[in-house]
Amino acid sequence: MSSHTIQLIDKFAPGYDDYNVASFAVLHFLGNLQHLFADVAKNLNDGGIFGFSAYIYKSNQDLEYSETSIPGVYIKTQESGLSTYKHSMVYLHDI
């Protein structure tokens, strides 16, 4: 986490390390986020914040992505063999 990010978190949520979770530039490597979100919700203290970034799937722009067996989760396999994911807003809202 960059010092700039930490300063932003400190500014908006003093004591963030006591009760907040941040995940930036990670979720696009994970397809099914249900277990992760459930674990965060289970372990987050009252009043805590789960801040994350996600790549949002847009059907008119992301033609190289295909839907997985999980509705709202889309995958693209890079030339290197690494798979990356995008998630629909509905999926992120519902989990």
Buried (B, 14 or more C-beta within 10 A) or exposed (E): EEEEEEEBBEEEBEEBEEEBBBBEEEBBEBBBBEEBBEEBEEEBEEEBBEBBEBBBBEEEEBEEBEEBEBEBBBBBEEEEEEBBBBBBEEBBEEB
